[in-house]
Every structure is written in C-alpha cells, then in structure tokens.
Amino acid sequence: MLYNNIHSPEEEIEMVTAIAKIIPVKGKESALETELRKMIGLTQNERGAVAYRLHKSSDGSGSFMFYEKFFDDEAWNFHISTPYFKEFAVNIEPLIASPVALELYEEIASIDR
C-alpha cells in the first residue's frame, strides 16, 4: 500500500473518513479545545493520515467536530491505537458532556482543489 499521494489509476484506495462530534462540559470549552488542538500536531506525522481537521460550531454551543481522513482501515486502526490517542481519550473524559459521537464513512467520490 502506498502512503503518499502518488498511485496508479488502477490502484483502488479505500479511504476511511471519521467524523467525531464532541460536546464540552459547560465552562470547559477552552480546556477541551486545548486538548483537541494537541492532536493535530501529533497526528500530522502519521503516514496514513490524509486530513485531520478540527472545527468549532458556529452556533455558539461550543461543540467541536473532527474531520479525519485516513488511507485505509489499517491507518485508522494505527491512529486510534497510538499511546498519544489513548492519553488524549483519558484527558478529555472530564471535559466532555457526553461520549464522543463517532461516525465512520468510506469515501466513494470526491473533488480536491
């Protein structure tokens, strides 16, 4: 499997997209954002990570959303098994109002510019 942007048209790459929605405990928004931002720097060095984007709700609720894209299931599984991801999960536990809502998708079409 190639872990770069160069691949032949015949090579089928099954991208994995994860959407993680995170709701903070009231008053803990800033602390949660700090923890979430740490994951950007840590994940950027993972070979199978294509995109890892943190978003904040524009409705004033303080909610966050990660848009995560990985080359395949192997890359996704590597990401969630890293020591820093496990530490992250422990660190955000007291900062979130409910369990992280995670949805996994398989990319079937896209446009990139």
C-alpha positions, 0 to 999 in steps of 0.5 A: 500500500502506498502512503503518499499521494502518488498511485496508479489509476488502477490502484483502488484506495479505500479511504476511511473518513471519521467524523467525531462530534464532541460536546464540552462540559459547560465552562470547559470549552477552552480546556477541551479545545486545548486538548483537541488542538494537541492532536493535530500536531501529533497526528500530522506525522502519521503516514496514513493520515490524509486530513485531520481537521478540527472545527468549532460550531458556529452556533455558539454551543461550543461543540467541536467536530473532527474531520479525519481522513485516513488511507485505509482501515489499517491507518485508522486502526494505527491512529486510534491505537497510538499511546498519544490517542489513548492519553488524549481519550483519558484527558478529555473524559472530564471535559466532555458532556457526553461520549464522543459521537463517532461516525465512520464513512468510506469515501466513494467520490470526491473533488480536491482543489 
